Amino acid sequence: MVSNRFHPQVIANFVLLGLICVGCSIASSIYFDQNTSAQWFEFGSDAHSAAMAGFLTFW
């Protein structure tokens, strides 16, 4: 059946999506702590710490 063939591919897509989300949240946490011009142009950010920035990016 077609559903038996697509089931592993759907799971693989969700795993890949999860890995991308985790990678982006780690990168966001690292980038948040750097002293760049983004602090001037991204005013009004919801995150006040690197951990919160990573969580919001993941979410």
C-alpha positions as CSV (number, residue, x, y, z in Angstrom):
1,M,0.0,0.0,0.0
2,V,1.0,3.6,-0.5
3,S,0.5,4.5,3.2
4,N,3.1,2.0,4.3
5,R,5.7,3.5,2.1
6,F,5.0,7.1,3.1
7,H,4.9,6.6,6.8
8,P,8.7,6.5,7.3
9,Q,9.1,9.5,5.1
10,V,6.7,11.5,7.2
11,I,8.6,10.6,10.4
12,A,11.9,11.5,8.7
13,N,10.4,14.9,7.7
14,F,9.4,15.6,11.3
15,V,12.8,14.5,12.6
16,L,14.5,16.8,10.1
17,L,12.2,19.7,11.0
18,G,13.0,19.2,14.7
19,L,16.7,19.2,14.0
20,I,16.4,22.4,12.0
21,C,14.4,24.0,14.8
22,V,17.0,23.0,17.4
23,G,19.9,24.2,15.2
24,C,18.2,27.6,14.6
25,S,17.5,28.1,18.3
26,I,21.1,27.4,19.2
27,A,22.3,29.8,16.6
28,S,19.8,32.4,17.8
29,S,21.1,32.0,21.4
30,I,24.7,32.5,20.2
31,Y,23.9,35.4,18.0
32,F,21.9,37.1,20.8
33,D,25.0,37.5,23.0
34,Q,27.1,39.0,20.3
35,N,27.6,42.8,20.3
36,T,26.4,43.7,16.8
37,S,24.5,46.4,15.1
38,A,21.4,44.2,15.3
39,Q,20.8,45.5,18.8
40,W,20.1,48.9,17.3
41,F,17.9,47.8,14.5
42,E,15.9,45.0,16.3
43,F,14.5,47.1,19.1
44,G,11.4,45.8,20.8
45,S,12.6,42.2,21.0
46,D,10.5,39.9,23.1
47,A,13.6,38.1,24.5
48,H,15.7,39.5,27.3
49,S,18.2,36.7,27.5
50,A,20.0,34.3,25.1
51,A,18.0,31.4,26.5
52,M,14.7,33.1,25.9
53,A,15.8,34.1,22.4
54,G,16.6,30.5,21.6
55,F,13.3,29.3,23.1
56,L,11.3,31.8,21.1
57,T,13.1,30.8,17.9
58,F,12.4,27.1,18.6
59,W,8.8,27.8,19.4
